[in-house]
Amino acid sequence: MALPPSRQLLSEYAPEGVLRVALNHGNRILVGRDETGAPCGISVDLARLVAGTLNLPLQFVEYERAADVSGSATEGVWDLCFLAVDPKRAETLDFTLPYVAIEGRYLAGPGCDAADAAALVASGAPVGTVEGSAYTLTLERQAGADHLVRFPDIRAMLAALDVGTVAAGAGIGDVMAAEAALRPGSRVLSPPFMEIRQAMAIVKGRPRAARHLTDMLANLARSRAIADILERNGVARNAAVLPD
């Protein structure tokens, strides 16, 4: 039987005595709201599982964008978060191994004639993206970075796509597919431009908790508990990433 977490470990996880978990509502695959307006989804279920394992009370700190989560990492307002792994973010956060892989894809508007993702990049057409998101951070390091048009949130990006300010938008594959279905003549381009590997992260400077969280998440993945959470929230079980 596993020993209960030590007082020192719990003080690293939750120095205020409550496990404060940041939620990014900008990722609609991982976080949503129920009919009462309360947060729900994969991140919420996983946070509850972690807090329950640690026997800690749980508090959600809610943000609308990934950039707002990562940008507040040093402000002492939350303890854990759910973000895509990125080297820039790793300057202030210690990431676990990824627990789920999500595709990043382009949504081409009706006026875009690019046959695929490579043709879109080669064309030099303006591509909308949400500033500070994992896919933006990746696209900024790839060919076509000069043609990115950054928007504060996905609503602004989609509005620009609808009026033709940008030829295409970048985002999470399933979200782009849902938006394409609402826009006659729009389509999602293949192949994906990246695999977005989502992980949990803890503020730097808490080494015991960082190691413990990584091990805990790996054990949850091996036990298929994470796959169960994905399936319960409408995401394919095979999107779960198993540790080596």
Order of alpha helices (4+ residues) and beta strands (2+ residues): alpha-beta-beta-beta-alpha-beta-alpha-beta-beta-beta-alpha-beta-alpha-beta-alpha-beta-alpha-beta-beta-alpha-alpha
